[in-house]
Amino acid sequence: MTHPIISDLNNRYTAKRYDASKRIPQADLDILYEAMRLSASSINSQPWKFIVIESDAAKQRFHDTFANKHQFNQPHAKAASHIILFAHNPHYTRENYAYVVDKGIADGRVQPENREQAFGSYVFADLNTDENGYNGSWTNSQTYIALGNTLHTLARLGIDSTTMEGIDRELIGEIFKEELDGYVCNIALAIGYHHADEDYNANLPKSRLAKEVVLTVL
């Protein structure tokens, strides 16, 4: 099949080694950040924070979060051009959703007189909130939607990436406590350009289950 979308997805893969001498141009970063901002989420909740690690000092902090485990991902901390922490709000409230509603009013999507009516969608958050106000499973799922959008955007821009669930959530929570401000990071994304000689995964053939196995049309 020949189509730009299919080409993007066929060319995308998980980079295993990065060329530390290469940095992503700011123009591409600007496109990436805007694409991330435009990511879809249930009831347009946007219960996330994207923390971009760019400076050497910030990379050292991220490098330090591998002190206890998942050291196989530690080289990416300094070799990749950037690291993005995808964090979610584990206690998303009606007050949080009010920011979304009021932005909708400012953007002309919601009429001011319909403000209270707009909160009707919050019922979906309530359905995923326990008696302690925890809805982190739901908000974390929204963050993965943003991650998928980010991966495709990177593929279109010709930027390599490595999704890292192998991170120390507790240490990240401590070392980036101020930036996270109560949000929780379960996944990080290394982005940059692979090392031509050391990235063994770059030239391996794509392998996915057959369409007939995963897709049913009724």
C-alpha positions as CSV (number, residue, x, y, z in Angstrom):
1,M,0.0,0.0,0.0
2,T,1.3,3.4,-1.0
3,H,0.2,6.3,1.2
4,P,2.1,8.9,3.3
5,I,0.5,7.7,6.5
6,I,1.5,4.1,5.8
7,S,5.0,5.2,4.9
8,D,5.2,7.1,8.2
9,L,4.2,4.0,10.2
10,N,6.4,1.6,8.3
11,N,9.4,3.8,8.8
12,R,8.8,4.4,12.5
13,Y,10.6,2.1,14.9
14,T,12.0,2.1,18.4
15,A,15.6,3.5,18.3
16,K,18.0,1.7,20.5
17,R,21.0,4.0,20.4
18,Y,21.1,7.8,19.7
19,D,23.7,10.0,18.1
20,A,24.5,12.5,20.9
21,S,26.0,15.0,18.5
22,K,22.6,15.6,16.7
23,R,19.9,17.9,18.0
24,I,16.4,18.4,16.8
25,P,15.9,21.8,15.0
26,Q,13.7,24.3,16.9
27,A,11.3,24.6,14.0
28,D,10.6,20.8,14.2
29,L,10.2,21.0,18.0
30,D,7.7,23.8,17.6
31,I,5.6,21.6,15.3
32,L,5.9,18.7,17.7
33,Y,4.8,20.7,20.7
34,E,1.8,22.1,18.9
35,A,0.8,18.6,17.7
36,M,1.0,17.3,21.3
37,R,-1.1,20.2,22.5
38,L,-3.8,19.3,19.9
39,S,-4.0,15.6,21.1
40,A,-7.4,14.1,21.6
41,S,-8.7,13.1,25.1
42,S,-11.9,11.9,26.6
43,I,-14.3,14.8,27.2
44,N,-11.4,17.0,26.0
45,S,-10.1,16.7,29.6
46,Q,-6.4,17.2,28.7
47,P,-5.4,15.8,32.1
48,W,-1.7,15.9,31.3
49,K,1.6,17.7,31.6
50,F,4.4,17.3,29.0
51,I,7.7,18.0,30.6
52,V,10.5,18.5,28.1
53,I,14.1,17.7,29.2
54,E,16.4,19.7,27.0
55,S,19.3,21.2,29.0
56,D,22.3,19.3,30.2
57,A,21.3,19.9,33.8
58,A,17.8,18.5,33.3
59,K,19.3,15.5,31.4
60,Q,21.6,14.8,34.4
61,R,18.5,14.8,36.7
62,F,16.8,12.4,34.4
63,H,19.9,10.3,34.2
64,D,19.9,10.1,38.0
65,T,16.4,8.6,38.1
66,F,17.9,5.3,36.8
67,A,20.0,4.8,40.0
68,N,18.0,1.8,41.1
69,K,16.5,0.1,38.1
70,H,15.9,0.0,34.3
71,Q,19.5,1.0,33.6
72,F,19.1,-0.3,30.0
73,N,17.3,3.0,29.2
74,Q,19.8,5.2,31.1
75,P,22.0,5.9,28.0
76,H,19.1,7.7,26.3
77,A,19.0,10.3,29.1
78,K,22.1,12.0,27.7
79,A,22.4,10.7,24.2
80,A,18.9,11.6,22.9
81,S,18.3,15.1,21.8
82,H,15.3,15.5,24.1
83,I,13.3,13.5,26.6
84,I,9.6,14.1,27.2
85,L,7.9,13.1,30.4
86,F,4.3,12.3,29.9
87,A,2.5,12.9,33.2
88,H,-1.1,12.6,34.2
89,N,-3.3,14.1,37.0
90,P,-4.3,11.2,39.2
91,H,-7.1,13.2,40.9
92,Y,-8.7,15.1,38.1
93,T,-11.6,17.2,39.5
94,R,-14.5,19.3,38.3
95,E,-12.3,22.3,39.1
96,N,-9.7,21.0,36.6
97,Y,-12.4,20.6,34.0
98,A,-13.6,24.1,34.6
99,Y,-10.4,25.3,32.9
100,V,-11.4,23.3,29.8
101,V,-14.9,24.7,29.9
102,D,-13.8,28.3,30.3
103,K,-11.2,27.8,27.5
104,G,-14.0,26.5,25.3
105,I,-16.0,29.7,26.1
106,A,-12.9,31.9,25.2
107,D,-12.5,30.0,21.9
108,G,-16.1,30.4,21.0
109,R,-16.9,26.7,21.2
110,V,-19.2,27.2,24.2
111,Q,-21.6,30.1,24.7
112,P,-21.2,31.8,28.1
113,E,-24.8,31.2,29.0
114,N,-24.3,27.4,28.5
115,R,-21.3,27.2,30.9
116,E,-23.1,25.0,33.5
117,Q,-24.5,22.8,30.8
118,A,-21.0,22.1,29.4
119,F,-20.1,20.4,32.7
120,G,-22.5,17.6,31.7
121,S,-19.6,15.7,30.0
122,Y,-17.8,15.5,33.3
123,V,-20.0,12.5,34.1
124,F,-17.5,10.4,32.3
125,A,-14.8,11.5,34.7
126,D,-17.1,10.7,37.6
127,L,-17.7,7.2,36.3
128,N,-13.9,6.6,36.5
129,T,-13.4,8.2,39.9
130,D,-13.3,6.1,43.1
131,E,-14.5,7.1,46.6
132,N,-11.0,8.7,47.3
133,G,-11.1,10.9,44.3
134,Y,-8.6,8.8,42.4
135,N,-9.1,8.5,38.6
136,G,-5.5,7.9,37.6
137,S,-6.2,4.9,35.5
138,W,-8.5,7.0,33.3
139,T,-6.2,10.0,33.1
140,N,-3.2,7.9,32.4
141,S,-5.1,6.3,29.5
142,Q,-5.7,9.8,28.0
143,T,-1.9,10.4,28.2
144,Y,-1.3,7.4,26.0
145,I,-3.6,8.9,23.4
146,A,-1.2,11.9,23.3
147,L,1.8,9.6,23.2
148,G,0.4,7.9,20.1
149,N,-0.2,11.2,18.4
150,T,3.3,12.2,19.3
151,L,4.9,9.1,17.8
152,H,3.2,9.6,14.5
153,T,4.1,13.3,14.4
154,L,7.7,12.4,15.0
155,A,7.6,9.8,12.2
156,R,6.3,12.5,9.8
157,L,9.1,14.8,10.9
158,G,11.8,12.1,10.4
159,I,12.7,12.1,14.1
160,D,13.5,8.9,15.9
161,S,12.0,7.9,19.2
162,T,12.0,5.4,22.1
163,T,9.0,4.9,24.3
164,M,10.2,4.1,27.8
165,E,7.9,2.5,30.3
166,G,11.1,1.2,31.9
167,I,11.5,4.2,34.2
168,D,11.5,4.7,38.0
169,R,8.2,6.4,38.7
170,E,9.1,7.0,42.3
171,L,12.5,8.6,41.6
172,I,11.1,10.7,38.8
173,G,8.4,11.8,41.2
174,E,11.1,12.9,43.7
175,I,13.6,14.4,41.3
176,F,11.0,16.3,39.2
177,K,8.6,16.9,42.1
178,E,8.4,20.7,41.5
179,E,7.7,20.3,37.8
180,L,5.2,17.5,38.2
181,D,3.3,19.3,41.0
182,G,1.2,16.3,41.9
183,Y,1.1,14.8,38.5
184,V,2.5,11.3,37.9
185,C,4.8,10.1,35.2
186,N,4.5,6.5,34.1
187,I,6.2,6.9,30.7
188,A,8.9,8.9,29.1
189,L,9.8,9.4,25.4
190,A,13.4,9.8,24.1
191,I,13.6,11.6,20.8
192,G,16.4,12.5,18.5
193,Y,18.4,10.8,15.7
194,H,19.6,7.2,15.9
195,H,23.3,6.2,15.9
196,A,24.0,4.9,12.4
197,D,26.6,2.4,13.6
198,E,25.2,1.3,17.0
199,D,21.4,1.2,16.5
200,Y,20.9,-2.5,15.7
201,N,17.1,-2.0,15.4
202,A,17.3,0.5,12.6
203,N,17.6,-1.9,9.7
204,L,15.6,-4.9,11.0
205,P,12.4,-5.6,9.0
206,K,9.1,-4.5,10.3
207,S,7.0,-7.2,12.0
208,R,3.3,-6.9,12.8
209,L,0.5,-9.4,13.1
210,A,-1.5,-9.9,9.9
211,K,-4.5,-7.7,9.4
212,E,-6.8,-10.7,9.4
213,V,-5.6,-11.5,12.9
214,V,-6.3,-8.1,14.5
215,L,-9.0,-6.6,12.4
216,T,-12.7,-7.7,12.1
217,V,-15.1,-5.9,9.9
218,L,-18.8,-6.6,10.6
